[in-house]
């Protein structure tokens, strides 16, 4: 992919979204359900889109919220619904729309008592805390967020009573019903004025619950005693008030590097493609924090809903997400005496194989699942998986005594874990990663996007292993061709091909006319390049390119 010439440079006024126009479009534009791009589409993290492209409007959220209410009725979910939002410009109007519909349907809605922003993990924790010990009257939640997406985007995601991302069966039902409502001109959507809805909604202190419970999952005493100097950058997102409260209440040497909330995100540096994107795993989006790495023992970033983490060390800069996952797993399974000796490690199929080697060195079972954090939810709930992580810088893990913490990604605890590692071991996570690769091998990992039509994306998602007829790739015998995950048998929605020293995986994008090609080699950059080249040749053959 070509890197924009201004990538990593500060945004200018010309880069900023016109918030007034954006919000006006949210209310003034009405989708045409016959246009695919204007329909409700729940991906791995809910429905996302922009009002500027008629993909995220008042109509979309009214229909989606009504569909959630009808799902709750079918599923027998009768407890409260926790409603949170992030700092994107479209999150507040969408929050208003959703609240009007939820309350009109008789749903008991709990909203932030501080009128603030709510990280995704705080909503997950609230749901699980309420549901603990209950068999009926269970709670669920909605977070209004497009995660790390650009400022013009909006997002709406549903978390059922298990506290994690909804599975595809639930999201398809919500999506299909929402589109039926759009096609019917919103006939069947119940709604009351916001003033009445807001008066009916009940206050809940998400921040207090989260910060109070935090010592049960991360060793804050060790961090405080060691005097670890932390720089935390919320990237203008929902964690901004959380970080200052964590510092004050737990006595940490923690500086909130940038406490500004600005719905244009005009303080950001541009991402690889020249757009503003709150991607804490991108060295371009994180350029400002990386430039200050010498000021802290560790610096961390979160995306707008705080479910992802970025780790910056003085010696290594921004860590590759796969590298930190490997270090986190190695540390946690060696320092959590309260965890079951049978608790497995969860990873997605496109995460680095260094994790496989770490798991083997620890003598722990590895569960490999398709892309999507939802696959880790059952294991985190019952403790059979103690850590679940994704290559896209999302992870969560159990409390120190082995109880569930969150079943959705939690960027704050991963950021604090980096500080705990420094406090307990005296080494930065990047130093520890170099030690791991010294004994386990040093992989080179990359992801590229390749053009693909809708028909080709559909073909990729429906591939069978026998369609890959070649026996070797990049000079090595193919050991496995996978279209189902070995950890749970679920469809990958694509293909993974494995050799002794590397692998590649391809899956269609849910939002763009491309497929994502992941590849990794333990033989170095030249072998990785050859692996990518031959993988694309194989894929071109089976996709008819």
C-alpha positions, -999 to +999 in steps of 0.1 A: +000+000+000+013+035-009+020+057+022+006+092+019+033+119+018+019+136+049+014+104+069+026+110+105+023+148+102-001+170+121-036+175+107-044+208+091-077+227+090-083+213+055-082+177+069-110+183+094-146+172+091-173+199+091-191+188+122-222+210+116-226+196+081-220+161+094-247+163+121-271+180+098-266+151+073-274+127+101-309+141+105-315+154+069-304+124+048-326+093+044-312+060+031-324+042+001-327+005+012-323-007-024-287+007-023-264-018-005-242+008+009-271+026+025-285-005+044-278-015+080-248-039+079-235-054+112-199-065+108-176-079+135-181-047+155-216-036+147-230-012+121-206+016+110-209+043+084-210+080+078-239+104+074-219+120+046-223+088+026-259+081+039-246+051+058-252+063+093-283+084+099-311+089+123-331+064+103-304+037+106-301+041+143-339+043+149-343+010+129-313-007+146-324+003+181-360-010+174-345-042+161-324-046+193-356-041+214-374-068+194-343-091+198-344-086+236-381-096+236-374-128+216-344-137+237-361-130+270-336-103+280-356-083+306-330-066+327-315-031+321-296-020+290-264-001+296-260+026+270-226+042+263-210+064+237-176+076+226-163+110+214-171+108+177-193+137+164-221+113+154-221+094+187-241+120+206-270+123+181-270+085+177-271+081+215-302+104+215-319+085+188-313+051+205-324+064+239-357+077+224-364+043+209-353+021+238-374+040+264-404+041+241-402+003+240-402+001+278-365-008+281-349+002+314-319+022+302-288+031+324-267+060+311-235+076+325-242+095+357-214+120+349-228+128+314-194+116+301-181+091+276-180+054+282-153+030+271-164-003+256-148-023+284-167-003+311-200-013+295-189-050+294-178-049+330-211-033+340-231-060+322-212-088+338-213-073+373-251-069+371-256-104+358-233-122+382-253-148+401-285-141+381-303-166+360-330-143+348-337-106+343-303-103+327-288-070+314-272-062+281-257-031+265-251-009+234-220+012+228-223+040+202-189+040+186-171+033+153-139+025+173-108+039+156-126+050+124-122+085+110-141+114+126-169+115+101-179+079+109-205+066+134-209+032+149-235+012+169-227-022+185-247-045+207-234-066+236-257-093+248-259-106+284-225-124+281-210-089+279-190-095+247-196-087+211-228-102+198-223-134+177-233-135+140-267-152+147-277-122+169-263-095+146-278-110+115-312-110+131-308-074+142-295-063+108-322-080+088-350-066+110-335-031+109-335-032+071-371-044+071-379-013+091-360+009+067-379-006+038-412+001+056-403+037+061-397+031+098-433+020+103-431-001+135-405+020+152-416+032+186-401+065+197-407+093+222-392+128+225-357+130+240-367+151+270-390+124+282-366+096+274-337+113+292-359+119+322-368+082+323-332+069+319-314+060+351-279+072+360-251+047+364-215+055+374-195+034+349-162+051+358-165+044+395-172+007+390-143+003+366-117+022+386-127+006+419-124-029+404-092-023+385-068-037+412-085-071+408-071-074+373-038-055+373-012-052+401-014-015+407+005-018+440+036-030+421+033-002+395+030+024+423+058+010+444+082+008+415+073+044+405+068+036+369+064+068+349+034+064+325+022+086+297-014+078+287-028+093+255-066+088+251-063+100+215-093+122+222-114+092+231-136+078+259-108+069+282-098+105+289-116+109+323-107+073+332-070+078+330-070+109+353-092+091+378-070+060+377-039+082+384-055+101+413-073+072+430-045+047+428-016+071+433+002+063+400+029+085+384+007+088+353+004+118+330-026+122+307-005+133+277-034+149+258-067+155+277-084+173+248-117+161+235-124+175+200-149+158+177-128+168+147-098+151+163-077+180+149-048+173+172-041+139+155-013+132+131-024+117+098-026+079+093-008+060+065-034+071+039-035+107+049-067+104+069-074+111+105-078+078+123-075+070+160-056+038+154-033+032+184-014+005+165-004+028+137+030+045+139+016+073+118-014+080+140+007+076+171+036+098+159+031+125+185+032+101+214+062+082+199+081+115+197+077+118+235+087+083+244+119+094+263+098+112+288+082+081+302+091+045+312+061+035+290+036+055+270+003+041+259-025+050+235-061+040+232-086+043+203-118+062+207-138+036+226-107+024+245-110-013+234-075-013+217-041-005+230-008+009+217+024+004+237+054+028+233+087+021+250+118+043+252+140+016+236+116+002+210+091+029+201+056+017+191+055-021+196+039-042+169+006-055+184+016-091+178+049-085+197+031-071+228+005-099+228+034-125+229+050-106+258+017-102+277+009-139+274+044-149+285+043-126+315+007-133+326+008-171+325+041-170+345+028-145+371-009-152+378-010-179+405-047-175+407-053-188+372-061-224+365-032-245+352-057-257+325-066-222+313-058-219+276-044-191+255-067-176+228-055-161+195-070-153+162-058-172+131-041-141+117-021-134+148+016-141+149+029-177+153+053-164+179+023-168+202+021-205+193+058-208+203+053-189+235+023-212+244+044-243+237+072-229+259+047-224+287+031-258+283-003-242+277-030-252+253-036-228+224-070-221+210-069-206+175-102-190+163-114-169+133-111-131+133-135-115+158-133-111+196-167-128+200-150-162+197-132-157+230-163-148+250-174-183+262-139-191+273-133-159+292-167-163+309-160-198+323-122-193+328-112-220+302-094-192+283-074-168+306-063-145+278-078-137+244-060-115+219-063-102+183-036-091+159-054-057+157-043-047+192-074-059+211-073-082+241-087-090+275-077-114+303-090-127+336-088-111+370-059-121+392-079-147+410-092-163+378-126-147+376-139-130+345-131-093+340-145-083+307-156-103+277-149-075+253-115-060+244-100-037+271-073-014+260-068+002+295-058-031+312-034-040+284-018-006+287-015-009+325-001-044+321+029-029+302+036-009+334+032-040+356+057-059+335+082-031+339+075-029+377+079-066+383+106-076+358+126-044+355+124-048+317+103-030+291+080-051+270+102-045+240+132-057+258+114-089+268+102-094+233+138-094+221+146-121+247+117-142+234+128-140+198+163-149+208+151-183+220+119-188+199+128-172+165+122-138+151+092-136+128+085-109+101+048-102+098+028-080+074-007-073+061-015-059+027-048-051+010-054-064-026-083-053-049-112-077-051-147-075-066-178-085-046-179-117-065-143-124-057-148-116-021-177-140-020-156-167-036-128-162-011-152-165+018-165-198+004-132-214-005-125-251+003-090-264+011-089-286-021-092-255-043-055-248-034-039-273-057-002-263-052+020-284-029+047-259-021+048-222-015+079-200-011+101-230-013+085-250+015+060-279+015+024-269+025+016-285+058-020-273+062-048-256+043-074-242+067-108-228+060-121-237+095-104-226+127-086-255+146-097-241+179-134-242+175-141-255+139-158-222+129-155-210+094-125-187+088-144-168+060-113-172+039-081-193+038-049-200+058-020-219+043+008-231+067+044-242+060+072-250+084+086-215+085+057-193+076+020-189+066-004-167+048-040-160+053-066-142+032-100-130+041-124-105+024-129-070+038-164-064+051-164-027+041-141-022+011-136-039-023-104-056-012-092-087+005-067-087+034-036-108+029-017-116+061+017-133+060+045-142+083+079-157+079+105-169+104+131-167+077+133-130+073+120-102+050+130-117+017+112-150+024+082-129+036+081-110+003+083-143-017+055-158+004+033-127-002+041-128-040+033-165-044+002-163-021-012-136-044-005-158-074-024-187-057-053-165-048-055-149-083-058-185-097-086-196-074-105-162-076-102-159-113-083-126-113 
